[in-house]
Amino acid sequence: MKFVAYKIYNPLTNKFSKGGERPDWGKRGKAWGAIGYIKTHLSLVRFTGLQEYMNCTLQEYTTDGIKATSMLDFMRETFTSYYNKKGYITPNKERIVELLELTLENKCN
C-alpha cells in the first residue's frame, strides 16, 4: 500500500499552505491525507482565498516520490468536470473559471 499525502506549495515564497478559510503560509504547512480533503478545502476558500493559489503547485507525496501539479489546472478540473461527473453544476462554476483565467492573465501581463 502506498502512503499518500498532499500539500499546496508556493514556489514564489517557498512556503506551504496551512489550510483554513483564509489560507496562512508556513515552512511546513498542512498535509492532507486524501485528494477529497483538498477539494473540500478549495470549496471552502473558493470565494475568499482562491487567488492565493494561482501560482502554486499541488504536491502529491508517495513512497515513490513527489509529483507536482499546477494548482490552476487542478482548480479548473475541480470546479468544472468534478461537478459535472457528480450530476450537478455549482451555480458559480462559470464565474469561478472566468476569474481564474482573468487572474492568470493579469499575473502574466
C-alpha positions as CSV (number, residue, x, y, z in Angstrom):
1,M,0.0,0.0,0.0
2,K,1.3,3.4,-1.0
3,F,1.5,6.3,1.5
4,V,-0.1,9.4,0.0
5,A,-0.2,13.0,1.4
6,Y,-0.9,16.3,-0.4
7,K,0.4,19.7,0.2
8,I,-0.1,23.1,-1.5
9,Y,3.3,24.7,-2.3
10,N,4.0,28.3,-3.3
11,P,7.4,28.4,-5.2
12,L,7.5,32.2,-5.1
13,T,7.6,32.3,-1.3
14,N,9.0,28.8,-0.7
15,K,6.1,28.2,1.8
16,F,3.2,25.7,2.1
17,S,-0.4,26.4,2.8
18,K,-1.6,25.8,6.4
19,G,-5.2,25.4,5.2
20,G,-8.2,27.2,6.7
21,E,-10.8,29.5,5.3
22,R,-8.2,32.2,4.6
23,P,-5.0,30.3,3.9
24,D,-1.9,31.1,6.0
25,W,1.5,30.0,4.9
26,G,4.5,28.4,6.7
27,K,7.6,26.4,6.2
28,R,5.9,23.0,6.8
29,G,2.2,23.8,6.1
30,K,-0.6,21.3,6.3
31,A,-0.7,17.8,4.8
32,W,-4.0,16.5,3.6
33,G,-4.4,12.7,3.6
34,A,-6.7,12.4,0.6
35,I,-7.5,14.3,-2.6
36,G,-11.1,14.8,-1.5
37,Y,-9.9,16.8,1.5
38,I,-8.0,19.2,-0.9
39,K,-11.3,19.6,-2.9
40,T,-13.2,20.3,0.3
41,H,-10.6,22.9,1.2
42,L,-10.8,24.6,-2.2
43,S,-14.6,24.7,-1.9
44,L,-14.2,26.5,1.5
45,V,-11.8,29.1,0.1
46,R,-13.2,29.4,-3.4
47,F,-14.7,32.9,-2.8
48,T,-12.2,34.2,-0.2
49,G,-8.7,32.9,-0.9
50,L,-8.6,31.1,-4.2
51,Q,-6.4,33.7,-5.9
52,E,-3.6,32.9,-3.4
53,Y,-3.2,29.5,-5.0
54,M,-2.8,30.7,-8.6
55,N,1.0,30.3,-8.8
56,C,1.1,27.3,-6.5
57,T,1.6,23.6,-7.1
58,L,-0.3,20.7,-5.6
59,Q,2.4,18.3,-4.4
60,E,1.5,14.6,-4.1
61,Y,3.9,12.7,-1.7
62,T,4.0,8.9,-2.1
63,T,6.5,6.2,-1.3
64,D,7.6,6.5,-4.9
65,G,8.4,10.3,-4.7
66,I,6.8,13.7,-5.2
67,K,4.6,14.6,-8.1
68,A,3.7,18.3,-8.7
69,T,0.6,19.6,-10.5
70,S,-0.3,23.2,-11.3
71,M,-3.0,24.4,-8.9
72,L,-4.6,26.4,-11.7
73,D,-5.1,23.2,-13.7
74,F,-6.3,21.3,-10.6
75,M,-8.8,24.0,-9.7
76,R,-10.1,24.2,-13.3
77,E,-10.8,20.4,-13.1
78,T,-12.2,20.6,-9.6
79,F,-14.7,23.4,-10.3
80,T,-15.8,22.2,-13.7
81,S,-15.8,18.5,-14.6
82,Y,-15.9,17.3,-11.0
83,Y,-19.3,18.8,-10.6
84,N,-20.5,17.6,-14.0
85,K,-19.4,14.0,-13.2
86,K,-21.4,14.1,-9.9
87,G,-24.5,15.2,-11.9
88,Y,-24.9,18.7,-10.7
89,I,-23.3,22.1,-11.5
90,T,-22.4,24.7,-9.0
91,P,-24.2,27.9,-9.9
92,N,-21.0,29.9,-9.9
93,K,-18.9,27.4,-11.9
94,E,-18.5,29.5,-15.0
95,R,-17.7,32.6,-13.0
96,I,-15.0,30.8,-11.0
97,V,-13.3,29.6,-14.1
98,E,-13.5,33.1,-15.6
99,L,-12.0,34.6,-12.5
100,L,-9.2,32.0,-12.5
101,E,-8.4,32.8,-16.1
102,L,-8.5,36.6,-15.6
103,T,-6.3,36.4,-12.6
104,L,-3.8,34.3,-14.5
105,E,-3.8,36.8,-17.4
106,N,-3.2,39.7,-15.1
107,K,-0.3,38.0,-13.4
108,C,1.3,37.2,-16.7
109,N,1.0,40.8,-18.1
